[in-house]
Amino acid sequence: MEVISVRNQPESVDSAISYIQSKWASEQSMAVYQDCITHSINAPSALPQWYLLYDGDEIVGCAGLVTNDFISRMDLYPWICALFIEKTHRGRNLGRLLIKAAIEDARIGGFENCYLCTDHVGYYEKFGFTHIGIGYHPWGETSSIYKISTGNDI
């Protein structure tokens, strides 16, 4: 298994856009992902970052590290977002690889914490994330917000 950063391997940008859109985008948000991933390559700051998880030549997962994950708590950042592992590869603790890459890039970027929003209960806690509250999405839903120190070794 190998995690690659799209920023560090810009030749993977088209694969990243296609894969991440297939897992997360609606018809209305396709351009959001394409634009964000494309512009992440030459961004002047540490954010955004996008990651792909490869098993050999096959993409089996993805994640991002962004300034806001469509959530009301814009005072908090960076956010780990779009974490996905293919069903055929779940149960092998592979999400940890993507989370670890994002936390490390956040630490290198000078951030003390990372955040994420989710409806999953029990998954992120095993990596050391702590529930800190509820956030509101523009489409009217809520999600739990979790925090982890970039100094944590997951």
Secondary structure in CASP SS format (residue, H / E / C, confidence):
PFRMAT SS
TARGET T0000
AUTHOR 0000-0000-0000
METHOD secondary structure of the structure
MODEL  1
M C 1.00
E E 1.00
V E 1.00
I E 1.00
S E 1.00
V C 1.00
R C 1.00
N C 1.00
Q C 1.00
P H 1.00
E H 1.00
S H 1.00
V H 1.00
D H 1.00
S H 1.00
A H 1.00
I H 1.00
S H 1.00
Y H 1.00
I H 1.00
Q H 1.00
S H 1.00
K H 1.00
W H 1.00
A C 1.00
S C 1.00
E C 1.00
Q C 1.00
S C 1.00
M H 1.00
A H 1.00
V H 1.00
Y H 1.00
Q H 1.00
D H 1.00
C H 1.00
I H 1.00
T H 1.00
H H 1.00
S H 1.00
I C 1.00
N C 1.00
A C 1.00
P C 1.00
S C 1.00
A C 1.00
L C 1.00
P C 1.00
Q E 1.00
W E 1.00
Y E 1.00
L E 1.00
L E 1.00
Y E 1.00
D E 1.00
G C 1.00
D C 1.00
E E 1.00
I E 1.00
V E 1.00
G E 1.00
C E 1.00
A E 1.00
G E 1.00
L E 1.00
V E 1.00
T C 1.00
N C 1.00
D C 1.00
F C 1.00
I C 1.00
S C 1.00
R C 1.00
M C 1.00
D C 1.00
L C 1.00
Y C 1.00
P C 1.00
W E 1.00
I E 1.00
C E 1.00
A E 1.00
L E 1.00
F E 1.00
I E 1.00
E C 1.00
K H 1.00
T H 1.00
H H 1.00
R C 1.00
G C 1.00
R C 1.00
N C 1.00
L C 1.00
G H 1.00
R H 1.00
L H 1.00
L H 1.00
I H 1.00
K H 1.00
A H 1.00
A H 1.00
I H 1.00
E H 1.00
D H 1.00
A H 1.00
R H 1.00
I H 1.00
G C 1.00
G C 1.00
F C 1.00
E C 1.00
N E 1.00
C E 1.00
Y E 1.00
L E 1.00
C E 1.00
T E 1.00
D C 1.00
H C 1.00
V C 1.00
G C 1.00
Y C 1.00
Y H 1.00
E H 1.00
K H 1.00
F H 1.00
G C 1.00
F C 1.00
T E 1.00
H E 1.00
I E 1.00
G E 1.00
I E 1.00
G E 1.00
Y E 1.00
H C 1.00
P C 1.00
W C 1.00
G C 1.00
E C 1.00
T E 1.00
S E 1.00
S E 1.00
I E 1.00
Y E 1.00
K E 1.00
I E 1.00
S E 1.00
T C 1.00
G C 1.00
N C 1.00
D C 1.00
I C 1.00
END
